[in-house]
Amino acid sequence: MSTRIKLCGMTRPQDVRLAVELGVDYIGLVLARSARQLSIAQARALRELIPDSIGAVALVMDPSAAELAAIAEQVRPDLIQFHGQEDDAACAAAGLPFLKALPMGAGLQAEAAMPAFPSAWGFVLDSHAPGGAGGSGRTFDWSRYPHKAARPCLLAGGLTAATVAAAIAAAQPWGVDVSGGIESAPGHKDPEAMRRFVAAVRAA
């Protein structure tokens, strides 16, 4: 099975269109505090550019119940990705499949953290420390990828076209997730970097 590809932190229509053209598996829209943060209206407009064949992911961090409901109703993501201190019940409240980001930057063993989220569709293993938000641009020890996990796990943190082949060789992940590694500036994707990243994943 080929490694799934998620390109995250899209803020511009042209970047979403190129991701669609490249045939990636998931496109991420950030609705949490970030240099890539979108308003609900902006996210809704970009969501309209994502076809049914590609999963639209809304990234949030400790949203209120009202914010979560508005995102679910207006952006209509296929998945919601939680990066805060949410527990399983808070994540499940939107009534949509969800990904939970797990902080791998402090030696966390993913297998130990996963049982706390029985409702999760899958997980994003990022290089931030507990209490952080992800997007650090750093990698973690890829040998700690949970190969026996029963649910999908996306490998994130510091990936670029130059490093993703090594990450795939080391971890053999279900999928990979990139944001900063394909940018010319926060939220502005570099077309050639996007193409190189996708090509490197597929070649690996």
N, C-alpha and C positions, 0 to 999 in steps of 0.2 A: 504494500500500500504506500502510495506516495505521501511525503510529508506535507501536511496542510500549511497554508500560508495565510497569515493575518497581517495586514498593513493597517496600522493604527494612527490616530491623531490627525485624521484628515480635516482640513479647514477650507479647502478651495475646490470648486467644481472640477477644474481641470485635473486635479490630482485624483479625485474619485473616478473620473472618466478613464484615466490611464489605468488605474487599478482594475477597473472592470475590463478594459481591453486586454490586460495581462492575464485575466482569468484567475485571480486569486480566490481563495475560499472564503475569507472574511474581511470586512472593512470596518474599522473602529472609529467611532465618533465620540469625542471626549466632552462630557457634560459636568465634569468636576473641575475644581480650581486648578488651573494649569495655563501655561503659555498657549496651549492648544484648545482652550475651553471654547465651546460653542454655546450660544443661546438655544433654547428649544426651537425657536423659529429657524435659526441657521441649520441646526441638526435636521429638522424636518425637510428643509429644502435639499440638503445633501442626500438624505435618505431616499428621496424621490429618484435619484440617479442610480440607485443600487438595484439591480434586477433580482428576481426571485432566486436565481441560480447562485447568488452570493449572499452569505449571511451578514446582516447588518448588526453591529454590536454597539450598544450604548454604554460608555464607561462612566461610572458614578463613584462618589466617595461619601459615605454617610449621608445620603439624601433623606429629606423628610418624607413622610408618607405622601404628602401632597405633591412634592416634586417627583417622586417615583411614579405616582399615578399619572401625572401630566406627561412625563416622558413616555410611559407605556402607551398612553392614548394618542399622543400627538406625533411622536417620532416613530412609533410602531417597530421597535427593533426586534430582531429574531432572538437575540440574546442580550442580557444585561450583565455587565462585568463590574463587580464590586471591588473597590480598592481600599475601603476604610476598615472600621472596627465592627462592621455589621455582623450580627450572628445569623444563623441559618434561617430563623423565622423572619428577620428583617429582609433578607435577600429573597425569600420566597414570597414576600407580601405582594409583589407586583404581578404574580401569577404568570410569569414568563420563565422559560429556561434561563439559568444564570451560570456565569463563571465567577469563581472566587479567586482573587489574587492572593497567593501565599508568599510571604517574605522569606526569601532564601538567603538573604545577605548576612544572617547571623548564625549560620550553621543549622538552620531549621531542617528537620527531616520531614519532607512533605507527607509521607505516609502517616506520621503522627498527627498532623494537623487535619487531614482529610475527613476523619470520622466526625468532626464537629460540624460538618456541612453535608448531612445525608441527602439534602434536597438538591445539591449542586449538580448541574449537568456536566461540569468539568472545572478545570483549574488553570490559572495562569501562574507559572512559577517565575517570579521576578527577583531581581537581585537586591531589592531594597531591604532594609532592616525592619523589624517590627515597629509599627507606628509611622513608617514612611509611606509614601504614596506611589512608589514605583517611578519608572522613567528616569532612573539614575544614570543610565548610560554605562553602567558597570556590568560585568559578567559575574557569575558565580561558578562554583565547581560543578561542571556539567555531569560528572560521574554520580552526583546526588539525584539525578533525574529518577523518578519512581517507575521503573520499568514494569512493575507488576500491578500498577494502578488499573482498576477496573473502569475508570472514567477518563475521558480525554484530558490530556495535559499539554498546554502550550508552553514552550520554552521561550523566555523573554529575558531582556537585560543585556545591553551592550552589543547586540548582534548587528553585523554589517555584511555586505557582500563578501568582504575579505575573511570574515570569521565564521559565517554560518555553516560552511561545509565542515569545518572542524567540529562545530557544535553538534551537527547531525551525526557525524561519525562517532563522537563520544557518547552522545545521549540516545541516539535513535528515537527522537521524540515523536509523539503523535502529530505535533504541529509546532511552528515557530511564529513568533510575534515580534514585529519591529515597528519602531516609530522614529526615534532620533537618528537611527542608523541609515535612514533614507532621506534625510533632510538637508537643505541648504541653510535653513534658519528654522527656529521652532514653529511648527505648523505649516511650513512651506516645503513640500516634498520636492526632491530633485529628480526629474524624470529619468535621467540616466542611472542614478543610484537605485531607483525603483526597479528599472529593467535588469540591472546587474544582480540585485538581490534575488529577484524571482528566478532568474536564470541560474544563479548559484545553487539555490535550493533544489531546483529540478535536476541539475546536473549531479547533485550529491545523492 
